């Protein structure tokens, strides 16, 4: 009998749903962060720097470095590695400081 990690713990795939990234529908599973969903889709960069427009994606993966900033449902400066993906989320590339109006 062949054993696998899944057979040992009795796990099964989590419920699936979709989020969008720059208008593209991506599959997501319960418990995934936005960064994990993007990585799973082969997307490695989702932000550009304020100066020079250099591409950025996940670097530290624990919310310390701010390289993975995205705009989620219109709210800029969200760390993709920390934000849980939710059904129907609209995630967009963040350019510089974000696209939303930040005036108070």
Backbone as a printed PyTorch tensor [residue, N CA C, xyz], in Angstrom:
tensor([[[  0.8420,  -1.1890,   0.0000],
         [  0.0000,   0.0000,   0.0000],
         [  0.8830,   1.2460,   0.0000]],

        [[  0.6290,   2.1150,  -0.9520],
         [  1.4100,   3.3440,  -1.0670],
         [  0.8270,   4.4130,  -0.1440]],

        [[  1.6950,   5.0440,   0.6530],
         [  1.2310,   6.0710,   1.5880],
         [  1.6800,   7.4430,   1.1270]],

        [[  0.8480,   8.4090,   1.3940],
         [  1.1660,   9.7980,   1.0680],
         [  0.8240,  10.6520,   2.2840]],

        [[  1.3350,  11.8750,   2.3410],
         [  0.9700,  12.7420,   3.4600],
         [ -0.5370,  12.9070,   3.6090]],

        [[ -1.2480,  13.0280,   2.4720],
         [ -2.6960,  13.1950,   2.5440],
         [ -3.3580,  11.9580,   3.1320]],

        [[ -2.9010,  10.7590,   2.7340],
         [ -3.5240,   9.5440,   3.2620],
         [ -3.2210,   9.3720,   4.7450]],

        [[ -2.0780,   9.8400,   5.1990],
         [ -1.7190,   9.7120,   6.6120],
         [ -2.5720,  10.6040,   7.5070]],

        [[ -2.9000,  11.8080,   7.0440],
         [ -3.6730,  12.7330,   7.8760],
         [ -5.1470,  12.7700,   7.5150]],

        [[ -5.5100,  12.1170,   6.4290],
         [ -6.9180,  12.0970,   6.0340],
         [ -7.3990,  13.4190,   5.4760]],

        [[ -6.4900,  14.2170,   4.9260],
         [ -6.8670,  15.5190,   4.3970],
         [ -7.5850,  15.4220,   3.0660]],

        [[ -8.2730,  16.4780,   2.7450],
         [ -8.9240,  16.5840,   1.4450],
         [ -8.8170,  18.0350,   0.9890]],

        [[ -8.9230,  18.2800,  -0.3050],
         [ -8.8250,  19.6670,  -0.7800],
         [ -9.8870,  20.5540,  -0.1320]],

        [[ -9.4960,  21.7840,   0.1450],
         [-10.4290,  22.7490,   0.7270],
         [-11.3930,  23.2360,  -0.3590]],

        [[-12.4540,  23.8540,   0.0890],
         [-13.4410,  24.4110,  -0.8430],
         [-12.7670,  25.4350,  -1.7550]],

        [[-13.1180,  25.4070,  -3.0190],
         [-12.5230,  26.3160,  -3.9940],
         [-13.4970,  27.4340,  -4.3530]],

        [[-12.9490,  28.5840,  -4.7100],
         [-13.7200,  29.7320,  -5.1590],
         [-12.8070,  30.5600,  -6.0450]],

        [[-13.2560,  31.6990,  -6.5150],
         [-12.4440,  32.5340,  -7.3860],
         [-12.2700,  33.9320,  -6.8270]],

        [[-11.1030,  34.5000,  -7.1430],
         [-10.8580,  35.9190,  -6.9460],
         [-10.4110,  36.4480,  -8.3040]],

        [[-10.3660,  37.7620,  -8.4500],
         [ -9.8320,  38.3100,  -9.6920],
         [ -8.5580,  39.0770,  -9.4040]],

        [[ -7.6420,  39.0310, -10.3460],
         [ -6.4170,  39.8100, -10.2780],
         [ -6.2890,  40.5670, -11.5850]],

        [[ -6.3720,  41.8780, -11.5070],
         [ -6.3530,  42.7330, -12.7010],
         [ -7.3470,  42.2310, -13.7400]],

        [[ -8.5210,  41.8020, -13.2660],
         [ -9.5980,  41.3550, -14.1400],
         [ -9.5360,  39.8910, -14.5510]],

        [[ -8.4650,  39.2060, -14.2150],
         [ -8.2900,  37.7880, -14.5660],
         [ -8.7910,  36.9220, -13.4210]],

        [[ -9.6700,  35.9620, -13.7130],
         [-10.1890,  35.0790, -12.6730],
         [ -9.1440,  34.0410, -12.2920]],

        [[ -8.9400,  33.8810, -10.9810],
         [ -7.9600,  32.9260, -10.4710],
         [ -8.6210,  31.9970,  -9.4610]],

        [[ -8.2910,  30.7160,  -9.4870],
         [ -8.8320,  29.8040,  -8.4880],
         [ -8.1340,  29.9980,  -7.1480]],

        [[ -8.9030,  29.8990,  -6.0930],
         [ -8.3700,  30.0350,  -4.7330],
         [ -8.9930,  28.9570,  -3.8620]],

        [[ -8.3050,  28.6490,  -2.7710],
         [ -8.8320,  27.6970,  -1.8040],
         [ -8.8830,  28.3460,  -0.4360]],

        [[ -9.8310,  27.9150,   0.3460],
         [ -9.9910,  28.4240,   1.7020],
         [ -8.6670,  28.3260,   2.4410]],

        [[ -8.2890,  29.4190,   3.1090],
         [ -7.0680,  29.4360,   3.8960],
         [ -5.8570,  29.9970,   3.1650]],

        [[ -5.9540,  30.2080,   1.8650],
         [ -4.8270,  30.7680,   1.1260],
         [ -4.7590,  32.2790,   1.3030]],

        [[ -3.5460,  32.7840,   1.3490],
         [ -3.3580,  34.2310,   1.3200],
         [ -3.4630,  34.6950,  -0.1340]],

        [[ -3.6040,  35.9940,  -0.3130],
         [ -3.6360,  36.5360,  -1.6690],
         [ -2.3300,  36.1830,  -2.3850]],

        [[ -1.1960,  36.2860,  -1.6990],
         [  0.0940,  35.9390,  -2.3080],
         [  0.1140,  34.4800,  -2.7550]],

        [[ -0.4170,  33.5740,  -1.9560],
         [ -0.4360,  32.1500,  -2.3170],
         [ -1.2750,  31.9130,  -3.5630]],

        [[ -2.3990,  32.6110,  -3.6810],
         [ -3.2430,  32.4780,  -4.8690],
         [ -2.4830,  32.9700,  -6.1000]],

        [[ -1.8110,  34.1160,  -5.9760],
         [ -1.0610,  34.6620,  -7.1010],
         [  0.0930,  33.7350,  -7.4870]],

        [[  0.8320,  33.2450,  -6.5070],
         [  1.9220,  32.2910,  -6.7820],
         [  1.3930,  31.0540,  -7.4930]],

        [[  0.2720,  30.5310,  -7.0150],
         [ -0.3110,  29.3230,  -7.6110],
         [ -0.6490,  29.5330,  -9.0840]],

        [[ -0.9570,  30.7660,  -9.4500],
         [ -1.3040,  31.0900, -10.8390],
         [ -0.0620,  31.4570, -11.6590]],

        [[  1.1170,  31.3880, -11.0360],
         [  2.3490,  31.7070, -11.7470],
         [  2.6560,  33.1920, -11.8090]],

        [[  1.9580,  33.9820, -11.0020],
         [  2.1710,  35.4330, -10.9780],
         [  3.1700,  35.7330,  -9.8630]],

        [[  4.3230,  36.2660, -10.2380],
         [  5.3920,  36.4850,  -9.2690],
         [  5.6140,  37.9470,  -8.9080]],

        [[  5.0630,  38.8730,  -9.6850],
         [  5.2030,  40.3030,  -9.3910],
         [  3.8370,  40.9610,  -9.5140]],

        [[  3.5010,  41.8150,  -8.5300],
         [  2.1830,  42.4610,  -8.5460],
         [  2.2190,  43.8660,  -7.9610]],

        [[  3.3710,  44.4520,  -7.9310],
         [  3.5180,  45.8300,  -7.4710],
         [  4.6860,  46.4440,  -8.2160]],

        [[  4.6380,  47.7550,  -8.3920],
         [  5.7990,  48.4570,  -8.9260],
         [  6.2620,  49.4710,  -7.8850]],

        [[  7.5470,  49.7350,  -7.8870],
         [  8.0990,  50.6710,  -6.9140],
         [  7.7060,  52.1060,  -7.2550]],

        [[  7.7280,  52.9730,  -6.2350],
         [  7.3570,  54.3720,  -6.4230],
         [  8.2850,  55.0630,  -7.4170]],

        [[  9.5670,  54.7820,  -7.3040],
         [ 10.5440,  55.3970,  -8.2000],
         [ 11.1150,  54.3210,  -9.1150]],

        [[ 10.9670,  54.5150, -10.3910],
         [ 11.5420,  53.5860, -11.3510],
         [ 10.6050,  52.5080, -11.8460]],

        [[  9.5120,  52.2500, -11.1390],
         [  8.5360,  51.2670, -11.5690],
         [  9.0490,  49.8370, -11.6290]],

        [[ 10.0040,  49.4840, -10.7730],
         [ 10.5500,  48.1230, -10.7560],
         [  9.5090,  47.1450, -10.2060]],

        [[  9.4220,  45.9450, -10.7940],
         [  8.4290,  44.9680, -10.3280],
         [  8.8060,  44.3760,  -8.9710]],

        [[  7.7830,  44.1060,  -8.1760],
         [  7.9770,  43.4910,  -6.8640],
         [  6.8730,  42.4640,  -6.6370]],

        [[  7.1460,  41.4930,  -5.7830],
         [  6.1860,  40.4720,  -5.3810],
         [  6.4860,  40.1090,  -3.9390]],

        [[  6.3020,  38.8730,  -3.5740],
         [  6.5970,  38.4420,  -2.2080],
         [  8.1050,  38.3130,  -2.0260]],

        [[  8.5990,  38.7780,  -0.8990],
         [ 10.0200,  38.6460,  -0.5830],
         [ 10.1770,  37.8840,   0.7250]],

        [[  9.6580,  38.4450,   1.8200],
         [  9.8480,  37.7820,   3.1140],
         [  8.7490,  36.7660,   3.4080]],

        [[  7.5370,  37.0330,   2.9390],
         [  6.4300,  36.1170,   3.1680],
         [  5.8330,  36.1510,   4.5610]],

        [[  6.2960,  37.0740,   5.4150],
         [  5.7790,  37.1420,   6.7870],
         [  5.3040,  38.5460,   7.1750]],

        [[  5.1720,  39.4330,   6.2010],
         [  4.6190,  40.7540,   6.4680],
         [  5.5800,  41.7790,   7.0020]],

        [[  6.8900,  41.5390,   6.8930],
         [  7.8670,  42.4910,   7.4120],
         [  8.3910,  43.4800,   6.3870]],

        [[  8.4120,  43.0920,   5.1080],
         [  9.1640,  43.8890,   4.1270],
         [  8.3210,  44.8130,   3.2580]],

        [[  7.0520,  44.6290,   3.1220],
         [  6.1550,  45.4670,   2.3200],
         [  6.4040,  45.3770,   0.8060]],

        [[  7.1430,  44.3940,   0.3470],
         [  7.3460,  44.2420,  -1.0940],
         [  6.0990,  43.7110,  -1.7890]],

        [[  5.2060,  43.0480,  -1.0620],
         [  4.0710,  42.3660,  -1.6890],
         [  2.7790,  43.1780,  -1.6750]],

        [[  2.8700,  44.4900,  -1.5850],
         [  1.6670,  45.3200,  -1.5010],
         [  0.7830,  45.1940,  -2.7390]],

        [[ -0.5110,  45.0920,  -2.4970],
         [ -1.5270,  45.0480,  -3.5550],
         [ -2.6950,  45.9130,  -3.1220]],

        [[ -3.5990,  46.1390,  -4.0600],
         [ -4.8580,  46.7990,  -3.7410],
         [ -5.9280,  45.7140,  -3.7410]],

        [[ -6.6510,  45.5920,  -2.6230],
         [ -7.6920,  44.5760,  -2.4840],
         [ -9.0350,  45.2770,  -2.2910]],

        [[ -9.9570,  45.0220,  -3.2120],
         [-11.2900,  45.6360,  -3.1530],
         [-11.2150,  47.1520,  -2.9970]],

        [[-10.2640,  47.7720,  -3.7370],
         [-10.1200,  49.2200,  -3.7290],
         [ -9.2790,  49.7820,  -2.6120]],

        [[ -8.8380,  48.9570,  -1.6760],
         [ -8.0320,  49.4140,  -0.5410],
         [ -6.5600,  49.1430,  -0.8250]],

        [[ -5.7440,  50.2160,  -1.0150],
         [ -4.3350,  50.0120,  -1.3540],
         [ -3.4990,  49.6270,  -0.1430]],

        [[ -2.2400,  49.2610,  -0.4150],
         [ -1.2320,  48.9850,   0.6140],
         [ -1.5530,  47.7850,   1.4900]],

        [[ -2.1660,  46.7660,   0.9030],
         [ -2.4570,  45.5290,   1.6210],
         [ -1.3250,  44.5420,   1.3670]],

        [[ -0.7910,  43.9390,   2.4180],
         [  0.2930,  42.9620,   2.2700],
         [ -0.3030,  41.6240,   1.8400]],

        [[ -0.0210,  41.2490,   0.5910],
         [ -0.6030,  40.0450,  -0.0160],
         [ -0.2510,  38.7820,   0.7580]],

        [[  0.8830,  38.7800,   1.4450],
         [  1.2840,  37.5770,   2.1820],
         [  0.4740,  37.4010,   3.4660]],

        [[ -0.1790,  38.4560,   3.9320],
         [ -0.9510,  38.3950,   5.1850],
         [ -2.4570,  38.4020,   4.9760]],

        [[ -2.9170,  38.9590,   3.8620],
         [ -4.3550,  39.1000,   3.6350],
         [ -4.9410,  37.7770,   3.1470]],

        [[ -5.9060,  37.2290,   3.8730],
         [ -6.5430,  35.9980,   3.3890],
         [ -7.4050,  36.2970,   2.1690]],

        [[ -7.2970,  35.4520,   1.1710],
         [ -8.1470,  35.5910,  -0.0150],
         [ -9.5710,  35.2180,   0.3670]],

        [[-10.5180,  36.0140,  -0.0830],
         [-11.9270,  35.7610,   0.1910],
         [-12.6770,  35.6430,  -1.1330]],

        [[-13.7300,  34.8520,  -1.1640],
         [-14.4840,  34.6960,  -2.4100],
         [-14.9000,  36.0470,  -2.9860]],

        [[-14.6230,  36.2320,  -4.2660],
         [-15.0240,  37.4520,  -4.9490],
         [-14.0880,  38.6340,  -4.7960]],

        [[-12.9790,  38.4860,  -4.0680],
         [-12.0440,  39.6000,  -3.9220],
         [-11.5810,  40.0920,  -5.2830]],

        [[-11.4530,  41.4200,  -5.3970],
         [-10.8950,  42.0400,  -6.5940],
         [ -9.5350,  42.6070,  -6.2210]],

        [[ -8.4880,  41.9490,  -6.6800],
         [ -7.1180,  42.3440,  -6.3730],
         [ -6.5350,  43.0000,  -7.6140]],

        [[ -5.8410,  44.1260,  -7.4240],
         [ -5.2150,  44.7940,  -8.5550],
         [ -3.7590,  45.1020,  -8.2420]],

        [[ -2.9730,  45.1990,  -9.3120],
         [ -1.5820,  45.5940,  -9.2020],
         [ -1.5180,  46.9540,  -8.5330]],

        [[ -0.5750,  47.1080,  -7.6270],
         [ -0.3970,  48.4100,  -6.9910],
         [  0.7660,  49.1230,  -7.6530]],

        [[  0.5000,  50.3130,  -8.1420],
         [  1.5270,  51.1260,  -8.7750],
         [  1.9110,  52.2540,  -7.8400]],

        [[  3.1650,  52.2930,  -7.4550],
         [  3.6410,  53.3320,  -6.5410],
         [  2.9550,  53.2460,  -5.1980]],

        [[  2.2350,  54.3110,  -4.8220],
         [  1.5750,  54.3390,  -3.5150],
         [  0.1350,  53.8540,  -3.5710]],

        [[ -0.3160,  53.3590,  -4.7040],
         [ -1.6750,  52.8490,  -4.8200],
         [ -2.5500,  53.7570,  -5.6490]],

        [[ -3.6700,  53.2210,  -6.0940],
         [ -4.5650,  53.9560,  -6.9850],
         [ -5.7110,  54.6480,  -6.2590]],

        [[ -5.9930,  54.2730,  -5.0330],
         [ -7.1540,  54.8170,  -4.3320],
         [ -6.9030,  56.2420,  -3.8540]],

        [[ -7.9630,  56.9860,  -3.6770],
         [ -7.8800,  58.3340,  -3.1290],
         [ -7.6130,  58.2040,  -1.6320]],

        [[ -6.4680,  58.6860,  -1.1810],
         [ -6.0900,  58.5060,   0.2170],
         [ -6.3240,  59.7530,   1.0510]],

        [[ -7.0400,  60.7630,   0.5290],
         [ -7.2820,  61.9730,   1.3000],
         [ -8.2630,  61.6960,   2.4360]],

        [[ -8.0890,  62.4470,   3.5140],
         [ -8.9830,  62.2780,   4.6660],
         [ -9.7370,  63.5470,   4.9410]]])
